[in-house]
Amino acid sequence: MKKVHFHFYDLTAEGIENEEQLQFVTEQGCHIGQGYLFDKPLSPEEMSRLLK
C-alpha cells in the first residue's frame, strides 16, 4: 500500500475482513475502513434503522 496523503481527502480501506488486515491498514496510516470485520452489507432500510 502506498501512502497517499492529500490535503482534503481521506483514504478508506475497503474489504477489511480480519484483525490482521485492520492492523496492517492502521499501521499504514489509514484510519477509515469498511468490510465484513465491521458488518455485512446493509440495505438502505437497515442502515436507516441503525442510524436512528
FENVENNOR-V839480 format. One record per backbone hydrogen bond with DSSP energy under -0.5 kcal/mol. CO is the residue of the C=O (numbers start at 1). NH is the residue of the N-H. If there is no record, write none. Layout:
# FENVENNOR-V839480
CO_NH + CO_NH
This chain:
# FENVENNOR-V839480
2_4 + 6_9 + 11_13 + 11_32 + 12_14 + 13_34 + 15_17 + 16_37 + 18_22 + 19_23 + 20_24 + 21_25 + 22_26 + 23_27 + 24_28 + 25_30 + 26_29 + 29_31 + 32_13 + 34_16 + 35_38 + 35_39 + 43_47 + 44_48 + 45_49 + 46_50 + 47_51 + 48_52 + 49_52
